[in-house]
Amino acid sequence: MTEALQRVVWSALTSRQERFSRGGAFARRFDPAISPFAVARDDSPEAMKALADLIEPENDQVFLVQADEIVLPETLIAETSTLGVLMTERAPSARQTKSVQIAPLSQSDVPEMVSLAKLTKPGPFTHRTHELGAFWGVRIDGRLAAMSGTRLNLDGFTEVSGICTHPDFQGRGLATALAIHVADKIRARGDTPFLHAYADNEGAIALYRKLGFEVWQEVNVAVVRKAG
């Protein structure tokens, strides 16, 4: 079943999140107003051409993330590329967290969510990213102090994403409490929680291991645009 994680964006856009998809049989991308992730079905010439056709020629960028090596045609160029890890939950966290008031976030919270994401950079986040799944947050003195939610959603798996804490409130265990909360929600509906981290982010990986996640596989990450 973990074959679905090999090109996880493809698995999401051809199953539960197909309604957000642009493209067809060889390549797909999320509606760019929601998320910049894109993917080719495979490395065939047809898939490479289809991927390139989904990217606009000027300021358009897409994010590729997959366990397979990223192969690009001459018409595309990687502006950045790095290694990440995809981690799946092997056992529910037994870690005790402090009592934290966690509440669902809604459309009215979007400006604060976007502002927090821009400040802390947990990954690509737009004014419509919250449409991909539920998000929860912690407020302190009326301010959105921390948040987390779900992003990629495919048959059997849901991603814990957007984990971030405002610098004014770090060190209080808010991110840990939110990650556990989101993973619990995912597991309760019968899915396996998973998440992504950069391979050199040893602190985040160590934390996620304590929460019951293990590295499934390294993944390749690239920001891609049209050549020229």
SULWO-V914341 format. One record per backbone hydrogen bond with DSSP energy under -0.5 kcal/mol. NH is the residue of the N-H (numbers start at 1). CO is the residue of the C=O. Records with the same first field share a line. If there is no record, write none. Layout:
# SULWO-V914341
NH=CO / CO
This chain:
# SULWO-V914341
4=1
5=2
6=3
7=3
8=5
9=65
11=7
12=8
13=9
14=10
15=12
17=12
18=15
20=17
21=18
22=29
24=27
28=39
29=22
30=37
31=20
34=31
35=31
38=63
39=28
41=26
48=44
49=45
50=46
51=47
52=48
53=49
54=50 / 51
55=52
62=224
63=36
64=62 / 222
66=220
67=6
68=6
71=69
76=73
77=225
79=77 / 223
80=223
82=221
84=219
85=197
86=217
87=85 / 195
88=214
89=193
90=212
91=212
102=100
103=137
105=135
109=106
110=107
113=109
114=110
115=111
116=112
117=113
118=114
119=115
120=116
121=117
126=34
128=33
129=126
131=128
132=129
133=130
136=148
137=103
138=146
139=101
140=143
143=140
145=138 / 143
146=138
147=164
148=136
149=161
150=134
151=159
154=157
157=154
158=192
159=152
160=194
161=149 / 159
164=147 / 162
166=145
169=166
170=167
172=169
177=173
178=174
179=175
180=176
181=177
182=178
183=179
184=180
185=181
186=182
187=183
188=184
189=185 / 186
190=187
191=186
192=156
193=191
194=158
195=87
197=85
199=83
201=198
202=200
205=201
206=202
207=203
208=204
209=205
210=206
211=207
212=209
213=208
214=88
216=86
217=86
219=84
220=66
221=82
222=64
223=80
224=62 / 222
225=77
227=75
